[in-house]
Amino acid sequence: MNWKREWKPLAVIVAAFLVSFYLPVGKPRFDNAVTESLQLVKWYAQEHVVLCLIPAFFIAGAIGVFVSQASVMRYLGAKANKVLAYGVASVSGTILAVCSCTVLPLFAGIYRMGAGLGPASAFLYSGPAINVLAIFLTARILGLEMGVARAVGAVVFSVIVGLLMHLIYRKEETTRVEAQMAEPDPPAARPLWQTVFYFAAMIAILVFANWGKSTEPVGVWNTIYEIKWYLTGLSAAVLGLILITWFQVQSWKIISAAIPVIVLGLLFREYPLIPFAAGFIGLSIITSTSDGEIGTWFEQSWDFAKQILPLLLFGVLIAGLLLGRPSHEGIIPSEWISSSVGGNSLWANLFASVAGAFMYFATLTEIPILQGLLGSGMGKGPALALLLAGPALSLPSMLVLCSIMGMKKTMVFVSLVIVMATISGLVFGVITG
């Protein structure tokens, strides 16, 4: 037997045996951590997969089919106007309001279509970080100075991280972009304004379906929240009309998909997730049974789902096992975290950045968590560091990023986010101390 070739499989088998042999089943903390991981995956599947990820997969698939490579490279490519490219990428989160996992299909879509690594990285960070409601609630609950610091820090942060990613990989990115530019771009099938309305309808579905409730009892934000499902349905109706009018989808297909949604919406008024899911099942049937660019749209979306969803669910499972859900514990005791982020030392800020980078924060959940940590003695600097690193990164998103842009680029991006968050926390702690 050739042991030089067989030692790796043997090592894997031995490691798996030892882990199984010494598995601490029956110990309260481990058993609770397993329960927490399953609870987190269940919650993630119920609250995010249908409402966030499936719309994001369809948007990402549409980018690959209906957005020309020339357009992406003109505005976000390595040779695009830097002020325009980074300006657009750095404020994208104010429109999208997505979490660190939902932004991944969108990032993958524009990156594959030729967006420069710098602007794409800025978009990857800003998508979940610059959320209007999150900034507002941060200022309201954690203080005005924390809200302003988060808003300004997130915008500046995304530009700096993007520029650094571009500088580090500028030679490799230049080669990639030149190869893509050499490929002929197919002629546009329809005017740009039609494509803009098409994407606006899909983004509206994503945004309104995930519109969160404000702590204010009255106001425009809560008014929209009260009618969010009507606005979601209206956006879906507009998308259906666009598909019929501009994309030549047969009207009977759209009507056949709409009828079950309307019936289920009337029957299950208290469970809007059911008609929402039915709508995307109908859209999947329409696109998967169509030819041409509509059929390709489904194929691209399905490719993103196959690549991203399993890694995300696995990452959420591991994150739940290690850290638990908000206000619950996993294997790592929560007091370890709270006791390590007091004051404004380099260690406290670095620990907050690393912990935030690996934890999974759904949109807005970081605010009550930080409120509790600040009440337990967390310094303002580490709090800002966690706010800047946490919403933009998570263990699940890291696993997916490795499959999109490779292990090295992912580690560089994660390291830049952690370092920048640490420095920002230190500076903010000195200013406010």
C-alpha positions in Angstrom: 0.0 0.0 0.0 1.2 3.5 -0.9 0.9 5.3 2.5 2.1 8.6 1.0 -1.1 8.6 -0.9 -3.4 7.1 1.8 -2.3 9.1 4.9 -4.8 11.9 4.3 -7.9 9.6 4.2 -6.5 7.8 7.2 -6.1 11.0 9.1 -9.7 12.1 8.3 -11.0 8.7 9.5 -9.0 8.8 12.7 -10.1 12.4 13.4 -13.7 11.5 12.8 -13.4 8.5 15.1 -11.8 10.5 17.9 -14.4 13.2 17.7 -17.2 10.6 17.8 -15.5 8.7 20.6 -15.1 11.7 22.9 -18.3 13.5 21.8 -19.6 15.1 25.1 -23.2 14.0 24.6 -25.1 14.2 27.9 -23.2 17.3 29.2 -25.7 20.1 29.7 -23.7 22.8 27.9 -23.1 20.6 24.8 -26.7 19.4 24.7 -27.9 22.9 25.0 -25.5 24.1 22.3 -26.8 21.4 19.9 -30.4 22.5 20.6 -29.4 26.2 20.1 -27.8 25.3 16.7 -30.9 23.6 15.6 -33.1 26.4 16.9 -31.0 28.9 15.0 -31.2 27.0 11.7 -35.0 26.6 12.2 -35.4 30.3 12.8 -33.1 31.2 9.9 -35.1 28.9 7.6 -38.4 30.4 8.7 -37.4 34.1 8.7 -34.7 34.4 6.0 -34.7 31.7 3.4 -38.1 32.5 1.8 -38.3 36.2 2.6 -34.7 37.2 1.9 -32.6 34.6 0.1 -35.0 33.4 -2.6 -35.8 36.9 -3.9 -32.0 37.6 -3.7 -31.3 34.5 -5.8 -33.7 35.7 -8.5 -32.2 39.2 -8.5 -28.7 37.7 -8.7 -29.7 35.4 -11.6 -31.3 38.4 -13.4 -28.1 40.3 -13.1 -26.3 37.5 -15.0 -28.9 37.4 -17.7 -30.4 40.9 -18.2 -27.6 43.2 -17.2 -24.9 43.6 -19.8 -21.3 43.0 -18.8 -20.4 46.3 -20.4 -22.8 48.1 -18.1 -21.4 46.5 -15.0 -17.8 47.3 -16.1 -18.7 50.9 -17.0 -20.0 51.7 -13.6 -18.3 49.2 -11.2 -15.4 47.7 -13.2 -11.7 48.2 -12.4 -11.4 50.9 -15.0 -14.6 52.7 -14.1 -14.7 56.2 -12.6 -13.6 55.6 -9.1 -15.7 58.2 -7.5 -18.8 56.9 -9.2 -18.0 53.2 -8.6 -17.2 53.5 -4.9 -20.0 56.1 -4.4 -22.6 53.8 -5.7 -21.3 50.8 -3.9 -20.8 52.5 -0.5 -24.4 53.7 -0.2 -26.2 50.6 -1.7 -27.3 49.4 1.8 -29.6 52.4 2.2 -31.7 50.9 -0.6 -31.3 47.2 0.0 -31.4 46.9 3.9 -30.2 43.3 3.7 -28.2 41.1 6.1 -24.7 39.6 5.6 -26.1 36.5 4.1 -28.7 38.0 1.8 -26.2 40.3 0.1 -24.0 37.3 -1.0 -26.0 36.3 -4.1 -26.1 40.0 -5.2 -22.3 40.3 -4.6 -21.7 37.1 -6.6 -23.9 38.4 -9.4 -22.1 41.7 -10.0 -18.6 40.1 -9.3 -19.2 37.4 -12.0 -20.4 40.0 -14.4 -17.1 41.9 -14.2 -17.4 44.4 -11.3 -14.0 45.3 -10.0 -13.0 43.6 -6.7 -12.7 47.0 -5.0 -16.2 48.3 -5.8 -17.7 44.8 -5.3 -16.1 44.5 -1.9 -17.4 48.0 -1.0 -20.9 46.8 -2.0 -20.4 43.5 0.0 -19.7 45.5 3.1 -22.1 48.4 2.7 -25.1 46.2 1.7 -25.8 45.0 5.3 -24.0 47.7 7.1 -25.7 50.9 5.9 -29.3 50.2 6.8 -31.4 53.3 7.4 -33.6 51.8 10.1 -30.6 50.2 11.8 -28.8 53.6 11.9 -31.9 55.3 13.2 -32.5 52.8 15.9 -28.8 52.8 16.9 -29.0 56.6 17.5 -32.3 56.3 19.3 -31.4 53.4 21.6 -27.6 53.6 21.9 -27.2 57.3 21.7 -26.8 59.9 18.9 -23.0 59.8 18.9 -23.1 56.0 18.4 -25.6 56.4 15.5 -23.6 59.1 13.8 -20.4 57.1 14.3 -22.0 54.0 12.8 -23.4 55.9 9.8 -20.2 57.7 9.0 -17.9 54.8 9.8 -19.9 52.4 7.6 -19.7 54.6 4.5 -16.0 55.5 5.0 -15.2 51.9 6.0 -16.7 50.4 2.8 -14.7 52.7 0.6 -11.4 52.1 2.4 -11.9 48.3 2.5 -12.8 48.3 -1.2 -9.8 50.4 -2.1 -7.4 48.2 -0.1 -8.8 45.1 -1.8 -8.3 46.7 -5.2 -4.7 47.7 -4.3 -3.8 44.3 -2.9 -5.1 42.4 -5.9 -4.7 45.1 -8.6 -2.6 43.0 -11.0 -4.8 39.9 -10.8 -7.9 42.1 -11.2 -6.5 43.9 -14.2 -5.9 40.5 -15.9 -9.4 39.3 -15.1 -11.1 42.5 -16.3 -9.1 42.6 -19.5 -10.1 39.0 -20.3 -13.7 39.9 -19.7 -13.5 43.0 -21.9 -12.2 40.9 -24.7 -15.4 39.0 -24.8 -18.0 40.5 -27.1 -21.1 41.9 -25.3 -24.4 40.8 -26.8 -26.7 43.6 -28.1 -29.3 44.8 -25.6 -32.7 43.1 -26.0 -34.6 46.1 -24.6 -34.1 49.7 -23.5 -32.2 50.4 -20.3 -35.2 52.0 -18.6 -37.2 48.8 -19.0 -34.4 46.8 -17.3 -34.3 49.4 -14.5 -38.0 49.1 -13.8 -37.7 45.3 -13.9 -35.0 45.3 -11.2 -36.8 48.0 -9.2 -39.9 45.7 -9.0 -37.8 42.8 -7.7 -35.9 45.0 -5.2 -39.2 46.4 -4.0 -40.5 42.9 -3.3 -37.3 42.1 -1.3 -37.4 45.4 0.6 -41.1 45.6 1.5 -41.3 41.9 2.4 -38.5 42.4 4.9 -39.6 45.8 6.2 -39.1 45.9 10.0 -41.2 47.5 12.6 -39.8 50.7 14.3 -39.9 51.3 18.0 -41.8 54.6 17.3 -45.5 54.0 17.7 -46.3 56.4 14.8 -44.4 57.7 11.8 -43.8 57.0 8.1 -41.7 53.9 8.8 -44.4 52.2 10.8 -47.1 53.3 8.3 -45.2 51.4 5.6 -44.8 48.5 8.0 -48.6 48.2 8.5 -49.2 48.0 4.7 -46.0 46.2 3.7 -47.7 43.1 2.3 -50.0 45.2 0.2 -46.9 47.0 -1.2 -45.2 43.7 -1.7 -48.2 42.4 -3.6 -48.4 45.5 -5.7 -44.7 45.2 -6.6 -45.3 41.5 -7.6 -48.2 42.6 -9.8 -45.9 45.2 -11.5 -43.3 42.5 -12.0 -45.9 40.2 -13.6 -47.0 43.0 -16.0 -43.4 43.7 -16.9 -42.8 40.0 -17.7 -45.9 39.9 -19.9 -45.3 43.2 -21.7 -41.5 43.4 -22.1 -40.3 39.8 -21.7 -43.0 38.1 -23.7 -44.1 35.7 -21.0 -47.5 34.3 -21.8 -50.2 36.0 -19.8 -51.9 32.8 -18.9 -48.8 31.6 -17.1 -48.7 34.8 -14.9 -52.4 34.6 -14.2 -52.1 30.9 -13.3 -49.3 31.7 -10.8 -51.2 34.7 -9.4 -54.5 32.9 -8.6 -53.1 30.6 -5.9 -51.3 33.5 -4.3 -54.5 35.6 -4.1 -56.5 32.6 -2.7 -53.9 31.8 -0.1 -53.5 35.4 0.8 -57.2 35.6 1.6 -57.2 32.3 3.5 -54.0 32.9 5.5 -54.1 36.6 6.3 -52.2 36.0 9.5 -49.5 33.9 7.7 -48.3 36.0 4.8 -45.3 33.8 4.3 -47.5 31.2 2.8 -48.8 33.2 -0.2 -45.3 34.8 -0.5 -43.7 31.4 -0.9 -46.5 30.3 -3.3 -45.7 33.4 -5.5 -42.0 32.3 -5.8 -43.0 28.7 -6.5 -45.2 30.0 -9.3 -42.3 32.2 -10.6 -40.0 29.2 -10.5 -42.4 27.1 -12.5 -42.8 29.9 -15.1 -39.1 30.5 -15.6 -38.0 26.9 -15.4 -40.5 25.9 -18.1 -39.6 28.8 -20.4 -37.1 29.0 -23.2 -34.6 31.8 -24.0 -33.5 34.4 -21.5 -36.4 33.7 -19.1 -35.3 30.0 -18.9 -31.7 31.1 -18.5 -32.8 33.5 -15.7 -34.0 30.4 -13.7 -30.9 28.5 -14.4 -28.7 31.3 -13.2 -30.8 31.7 -10.0 -30.7 28.0 -9.4 -26.9 27.9 -9.8 -26.6 30.6 -7.1 -29.0 28.7 -4.8 -27.1 25.4 -5.2 -23.8 27.1 -4.4 -24.8 29.4 -1.6 -27.8 27.9 0.4 -26.2 24.7 1.7 -23.1 26.6 2.9 -25.2 29.2 4.6 -27.3 26.6 6.4 -24.2 24.7 7.5 -22.6 28.0 8.7 -25.7 29.0 10.7 -25.7 25.5 12.3 -22.0 25.9 13.4 -22.6 29.5 14.5 -25.5 28.4 16.6 -23.5 25.6 18.1 -20.6 27.9 19.1 -22.4 31.1 20.1 -26.1 30.2 20.3 -29.0 32.6 19.4 -29.3 36.2 20.7 -29.8 36.0 24.5 -29.0 32.3 24.5 -25.7 30.5 24.9 -23.8 28.0 22.8 -20.6 26.2 23.7 -18.8 29.5 24.3 -20.1 31.1 27.5 -21.6 34.6 27.0 -19.8 35.9 30.0 -16.5 35.2 28.2 -17.5 37.8 25.6 -19.0 40.3 28.0 -16.0 40.2 30.3 -13.6 40.8 27.4 -15.1 44.0 26.0 -14.9 46.4 28.9 -12.9 49.6 28.6 -11.2 50.8 25.4 -8.0 48.7 25.2 -6.7 47.3 22.0 -7.6 43.8 23.1 -11.2 44.8 23.9 -11.7 46.4 20.5 -10.0 43.5 18.7 -12.1 40.9 20.6 -15.3 42.8 19.8 -14.4 42.9 16.1 -13.5 39.2 15.9 -16.6 38.2 17.9 -18.8 40.4 15.8 -17.3 39.0 12.6 -18.1 35.4 13.4 -21.5 35.9 15.0 -24.6 35.9 12.9 -26.8 39.1 13.3 -30.1 39.2 11.5 -31.0 42.8 10.6 -31.5 45.0 13.7 -30.8 42.2 16.2 -27.3 43.7 16.9 -28.9 46.7 18.7 -30.6 44.9 21.6 -27.6 42.7 22.0 -25.3 45.7 22.3 -27.7 47.4 24.6 -27.4 44.5 27.0 -23.6 44.4 26.6 -23.3 48.2 27.2 -25.4 47.7 30.4 -23.0 45.0 31.5 -20.0 47.3 31.2 -19.0 47.1 27.5 -16.9 50.1 26.4 -18.2 52.5 23.7 -15.2 51.8 21.5 -15.7 48.0 21.4 -19.4 48.6 20.9 -18.8 50.5 17.7 -16.2 47.9 16.6 -18.8 45.2 17.0 -21.4 47.4 15.1 -19.0 47.9 12.2 -17.8 44.3 11.9 -20.9 42.3 13.0 -23.7 43.1 10.6 -21.4 42.9 7.5 -19.8 39.5 8.3 -20.7 36.2 9.8 -19.3 32.6 9.8 -22.0 31.5 7.3 -21.1 34.4 4.9 -17.4 33.6 5.2 -18.0 30.0 4.0 -19.9 31.3 1.0 -17.4 34.0 0.2 -14.7 31.3 0.0 -16.7 29.6 -2.8 -17.2 32.8 -4.7 -13.8 34.6 -4.6 -11.5 32.0 -3.0 -10.0 31.4 0.4 -7.2 34.0 0.2 -9.4 36.9 -0.9 -12.0 36.0 1.7 -9.4 35.9 4.5 -8.0 39.3 3.3 -11.4 40.8 3.2 -12.3 39.5 6.7 -9.0 40.6 8.1 -9.4 44.1 6.7 -12.9 44.4 8.2 -11.6 43.3 11.6 -8.6 45.6 11.5 -10.7 48.6 10.4 -13.3 47.9 13.0 -10.7 47.6 15.7 -9.1 50.9 14.7 -12.4 52.7 14.5 -13.4 51.4 17.9 -10.1 52.6 19.4 -10.5 56.1 17.9 -14.1 56.4 18.9 -13.3 55.2 22.4 -10.7 57.9 22.8 -13.0 60.6 21.4 -15.9 59.7 23.6 -13.8 58.7 26.6 
